[in-house]
Amino acid sequence: MKPVLVTGATGFLGWHVAKLLLKSGERVRALVRPSSSVRELDVETVTGDLRDAASLERAVAGCRAVYHVAADYRLWAKDSRDLYRSNVDGTRNMLEAARLAGVERFVYTSTVGCIGIPSGGIGNEETPVTLEDMTGHYKRSKFQAEQVALEYARTGFPVYIVNPTAPVGDHDVKPTPTGKIIVDFLKGNMPAYIDTGLNLVDAADTARGHVLAAERGKPGERYILGGENMTLGQILQQLAGLSGKPAPKMRIPYPVAYVAGVCSTAAAHVTGKEPRAPLEGVRMARKKMWVSCDKAQRDLGFTAAPVEQALDKAIRWFERNGYC
């Protein structure tokens, strides 16, 4: 059986994709950096880096399919060029290596951040959007990377694009920005919140959406993989009910949050330490990232479990592993 290559299996969402593929009987090969490892999963590992094209050619050799989940997911970086090197150049390198290797299917993990959101409305795969609509370097780098994936699809290479919303659940090791919200809540480090909105989805369901895209999707199409549209206030209330800890009652006006983001980010450029309130995250929070998953449900048969279950899994995993 030819292996399936997964990038990002040492991270959060990629780990769930690799786990699901193993469970379905696939032989999984994972691309890992020299300093990383894939926890708890029996996978073949190949050392490499998205910025090293030769290492990717070795990693993908003999593979039937690629799930390119890896990305530099940060809302602040001392050198923003790092995000473009990994997310844009790295995606191009991975696509080219897969094309040369004759891979049959290539699933590219984009982000809901690349989806257009109409003012006060719900976005979908057809909502008009441009690079100018992208807030911050993470979103801009992922938008450019998605355009690279679409370029390859237009040449006839079988690229399937998925746009996960905000995955939550177990094994969020770093954790992701969404996971940090949960950890900060559990540690009592969230005295107030801003009026924003997210679409939350169980990471395990998102992984299943990746496999469905490869099996039932159409090359060159984008599929939003999401769960429930919720305000941050609603998310915090659910966390309170599941954890028994009180939810913050004070809502911060956007101008106050913006000033805090400016100060926090300015200090980070001096200290080199990640800001507590990255300005990029504050700017992103001004728009509710609410979307429709109708296309994935209709074309792929994608469904998602209630978000409450995913939040509960995240809480228990963070608690068991000493995050709070």
Secondary structure by P-SEA (a helix, b strand, c coil): cbbbbbcccccaaaaaaaaaaaaaccbbbbbbcccccccccbbbbbbbbcccaaaaaaaacccccccccccccccccccaaaaaaccaaaaaaaaaaaaaacccbbbbbbccccccccccccccccccccccccccaaaaaaaaaaaaaaaaaaaccbbbbbbbccccccccccccaaaaaaaaaaaccccccccbbbbbbbaaaaaaaaaaaaccccccbbbbbbcccccaaaaaaaaaaacccccccccccaaaaaaaaaaaaaaaaaacccccccaaaaaaacccccccccccccccccccccaaaaaaaaaaaaaaaccc
